[in-house]
Amino acid sequence: MITDETSGTRMTLLRRAALNNRIVAGAVVSTGGGVVGVSNLFAGDGASADAAWAGALTEAAARWPDLDVVGYEGGADLDTALRSGFTAVGPLRVWLRTSEATRHLRRRTE
């Protein structure tokens, strides 16, 4: 794995293939709230998703051994994460602030 530290504790992990030095897997890893978050994981050009998860988790554990690793996945991606040692804790909730609520908050702070 190679790392490219982009800002603070956020980094992109990329895996290069032995042949032709091509990038074949990667993930974005960041810390916050006492955990390590893994997102945007990908595997291509002959790399398996299981190998991509294994590499990302190895790198995260090496850098932040005392932090739990979290992510959000669904479908086949969730199955791969579960095979990699994750435990499903529930569905993802996404909170949306509507433009009306934002306008109301702006009026209160002006």
Residue pairs with C-beta under 8 A, 6 or more apart in sequence:
1 13
1 14
1 15
1 55
1 58
1 59
2 13
2 14
2 15
2 16
3 11
3 12
3 13
3 59
4 11
4 12
4 14
5 11
6 12
9 30
9 31
9 32
10 28
10 29
10 30
10 31
11 28
11 29
11 30
12 26
12 27
12 28
12 29
13 26
13 27
13 28
13 29
13 55
13 56
13 59
14 23
14 25
14 26
15 23
15 24
15 25
15 26
15 47
15 51
15 52
15 55
16 22
16 23
16 24
17 23
17 24
17 45
17 46
17 47
22 45
24 43
24 44
24 45
24 46
24 47
25 41
25 42
25 43
25 44
25 47
25 51
25 52
25 55
26 40
26 41
26 42
26 52
27 38
27 39
27 40
27 41
27 42
27 52
27 56
28 38
28 39
28 40
29 36
29 37
29 38
29 56
29 59
29 60
30 36
30 37
30 39
31 37
31 64
31 67
34 67
34 68
35 67
35 68
35 69
35 70
36 60
36 63
36 64
36 67
36 68
36 69
36 70
37 69
37 70
37 71
38 56
38 57
38 60
38 69
38 70
38 71
39 71
39 72
41 49
41 52
41 53
41 56
41 71
41 77
42 52
43 49
43 51
43 52
49 76
49 77
49 80
50 80
50 83
50 84
53 80
53 81
53 83
53 84
54 84
57 69
57 84
57 85
60 67
60 69
61 69
69 86
71 81
71 86
72 92
73 80
73 81
73 86
74 92
78 88
82 88
